[in-house]
Amino acid sequence: MCVRCDRFTETPVLVAEVHAGSGPGFNVYACADCAPHIRRPPDALDLLATGRPDRPPGDEPVR
């Protein structure tokens, strides 16, 4: 089923992989027509590598 138009398709295109903290994650699919219009979310592992950009300067965790 397409995540954008909610139609069923025989040729789904993988547009995202959702990671889960507890248990398995899941894949998100779109139809071939909608797939080019889906903006790919950043990968969770890439976000971990860059740190927390929303934390204000000086608000670092105590070690």
N, C-alpha and C positions, 0 to 999 in steps of 0.2 A: 504494500500500500504506500502511496506517495505521501510524504510528510507535508508537501505543499498544497496539492490539489485534492488529496484524499481519494484518488482513484486507484483501483487495482491495476497492476501491470504485470505482464509476463516477462519483462526485461528490466528488473529493478537495478538502479545504480546506487552503490554505496556512497553516501554523502557525509557520514559522520560515525564515529565510534564513541559511545558514551561509556566512560569508566565509572565503576561503582566502588565505593569504599568497603562495602560489605556485600559479598556475593558477586555474581557475574554481572558484567555490563551488558550493553546491547548495541546493535547496529541500527542506524537510521538510513532509510532508503527513500529515493525519489524516482519518478518516472523519467524517461529519457528527455522529455520536453522540459520538465521543471529542473532537472539536475544542474544545468548551467546557471540557473538563477539562485541556487542555494549557496549562501555564504558559509564556508567551512568554519566551524568554531575552532579556537586554538586547542591544541592537544593538552590534556591535563599535565602530562609529564614536562612539556615545554614551559608551562606556567610555573611549575615547581622550580625549574632551573633559573627562572628570572627573578624569583623572590616575590614580595608583595608590593606592587607599585602603589597601592592605595594607602599604605602606611605613611603617616607624616614623618618628616625628618626628626630624629631624636627620640622616636617612639620604638626603639629597638628592644627586643626581649632581653631580660636580665639573664646572664649566664652564670 
